[in-house]
Amino acid sequence: MGYRAFYCCYKTNETLSAEEACEMDLSLAADRILELLQGDEDFFGLIDEHNSTLQFLRSGDTIWMEIPIPDKQGSYGKYIPLNEVSSLVAALPAQIDLNDFSEMQFQPW
């Protein structure tokens, strides 16, 4: 099993909640992520088979990338340039692991 995707693009009114997330392979996710992250507050998330989530939120020309940790009531995240998001998604390992990402900072909710 691969990843399930959820997203919200306000400009195109394309929305899929995390509860309704659909299976999407990473090459398709890498193609679609920039189509869906067109404006501020648009988001795109991927859920692995262990229910870990990696989500991306557009803020200007940067993307806030985070891994929510509900048990800790916060997320580990960092900003990445918009032009790096597709290649990052395409190269994700089989499951989301905080140790695979450098410089993630904890942000309480």
Order of alpha helices (4+ residues) and beta strands (2+ residues): beta-beta-beta-alpha-beta-beta-beta-beta-alpha-beta
